C-alpha cells in the first residue's frame, strides 16, 4: 500500500490475487464471515452487471463450490471455527448432486448457512467489542 505523491491517491497491490472465473469472487460472499455481502442485494446487483455464466441453472452450485476455498482458508486460521463443517457440508451437497458416493456423510440443510442465515462475528472485531 502506498500514496501517489503527485495525486494523493492511495494505491493498493493485492498480492493474493489470482486468475479465475469471475464468479469465483462471489464464493467469499456466501461464507459466514461475510454476513454483509451475503445480502441478496449484492448478488443481484453483481449479476445485473455480470450475468451468470452457462449453465445458468448451476450458478448456485458453482457459488457453493467457490465458497469452499474461503471457508477452508478461514477455518485454518481460526481453530474450532464452524466454517470447516460448512465447507464439508457443501462438499457433501455437491457430491450427492454430481457424483454420489455412498461412503461419505449426507448433506444436512439444517447446518447450511445459505439456508439458515447463520453468521459469525468477523475475527477483526474480536477484542474490540
Order of alpha helices (4+ residues) and beta strands (2+ residues): beta-beta-alpha-alpha-alpha-alpha-alpha
